[in-house]
Amino acid sequence: MKSGTVLDIGCGDNGTSIKLGKLGFTVTCIDISKSLIKNLKNFININKIKLKAICADIERYHFKKKFDVIIISGVLHFISKSKIYQLIKEIKSHTTNKGLNIIIAFRSGDLS
């Protein structure tokens, strides 16, 4: 896949979304941290990268469209088990037919 739409859940101000934006993907980033989203918005404005950065709590976020790729990294351990299953259902139902979900979760006992 060389282009498409990406939703990065728990994006922080890391480089994944930025790299995908530079490669031509249409990226929407979500993070609960106001300061991280502010930093990301400043970076994308200075560097003229097309990304949409949203400060939101993923447990209350309402998906509005389908994406070709949905990434969620290092977020699930902050969510209750009952809400994790609902979130994964939401992710699956908002991914295009030939889309991709990338879910990175910490294991029990993982010190990181």
ABEGO torsion letter per residue (X at the ends): XABEBBBBBGAEABAAAAAAAAAGBBBBBBBABAAAAAAAAAAAAAAGBBBBBBBBBAAABBBABBBABBBBBGAAAABBAAAAAAAAAAAAAABBAABBBBBBBBBBGBAX
